[in-house]
């Protein structure tokens, strides 16, 4: 989401809005009235900013999940079937239950 937001902001900045003020209407007397409609680039930049802000909770939760995962992962010594005298270290995952 962060990368997509940065990309949308870059695209919004690159869009050429020469006709950004071309949104107008004419009243009954023939006077030109500018409408305060937003341009496409403003909308794209706004969506990019919202996407970047929305990614913050995911970064926070990923840090919490990383700490939880480290608690479950350890290293275990497994015997090597070709050479029983040598143990092989392999990463392992497990669940630990405290029984009191």
C-alpha positions in Angstrom: 0.0 0.0 0.0 2.9 2.3 0.7 4.5 1.7 -2.7 1.2 2.0 -4.4 0.5 5.3 -2.7 3.9 6.7 -3.7 3.3 5.6 -7.2 -0.1 7.3 -7.3 1.3 10.5 -6.0 4.0 10.4 -8.7 1.4 9.7 -11.4 -0.8 12.5 -10.0 2.1 14.9 -10.1 3.0 13.9 -13.6 -0.5 14.3 -15.1 -0.7 17.4 -17.1 -3.7 19.4 -16.0 -3.7 22.2 -18.6 -7.4 22.0 -18.7 -7.8 22.0 -14.9 -9.7 25.3 -15.1 -11.7 24.4 -18.1 -14.6 23.3 -16.0 -17.1 26.1 -16.3 -20.7 26.8 -16.8 -22.6 29.7 -18.3 -25.4 31.4 -16.5 -28.6 32.6 -18.1 -27.0 36.0 -18.9 -24.0 34.5 -20.7 -21.5 35.0 -17.9 -18.9 32.3 -17.4 -18.9 30.8 -14.0 -16.0 28.6 -12.9 -17.0 25.4 -11.1 -14.8 24.4 -8.1 -14.5 20.9 -9.4 -11.3 19.1 -8.5 -9.0 18.0 -11.2 -7.9 14.4 -11.9 -4.4 14.9 -10.6 -5.7 16.1 -7.3 -7.9 13.1 -7.0 -5.1 10.7 -7.8 -2.7 12.4 -5.3 -5.5 12.3 -2.6 -6.0 8.5 -3.2 -2.2 8.0 -3.0 -2.0 9.9 0.3 -4.9 7.9 1.8 -3.3 4.7 0.7 0.0 5.7 2.4 -1.8 6.6 5.6 -3.8 3.3 5.5 -0.5 1.3 5.3 0.6 2.5 8.8 -1.6 0.1 10.8 -0.3 -2.8 8.6 3.3 -1.8 9.4 2.5 -1.8 13.1 0.8 -5.1 13.1 3.6 -6.7 11.1 6.1 -5.7 13.8 3.8 -7.3 16.5 3.4 -10.5 14.4 7.2 -10.6 13.8 7.8 -10.7 17.6 5.2 -13.4 18.0 6.7 -15.5 15.3 10.2 -15.3 16.8 8.8 -16.7 20.0 7.7 -19.9 18.2 10.7 -20.4 15.9 13.9 -21.9 17.2 16.7 -24.3 16.2 16.6 -28.0 16.7 19.4 -30.5 16.3 18.5 -33.4 14.0 20.7 -36.4 13.5 22.2 -36.7 10.1 21.2 -40.1 8.7 24.4 -40.4 6.6 26.7 -39.6 9.5 25.0 -40.2 12.9 27.9 -38.6 14.7 27.1 -35.2 13.2 24.0 -33.3 14.2 22.4 -31.0 11.7 20.9 -27.7 12.8 17.5 -26.9 11.2 15.0 -24.2 11.9 11.9 -25.4 13.5 8.6 -24.1 14.6 6.6 -25.2 17.6 4.0 -24.3 20.1 4.8 -24.3 23.8 2.1 -24.9 26.4 2.7 -24.0 30.0 1.0 -26.6 32.3 0.9 -25.7 35.9 
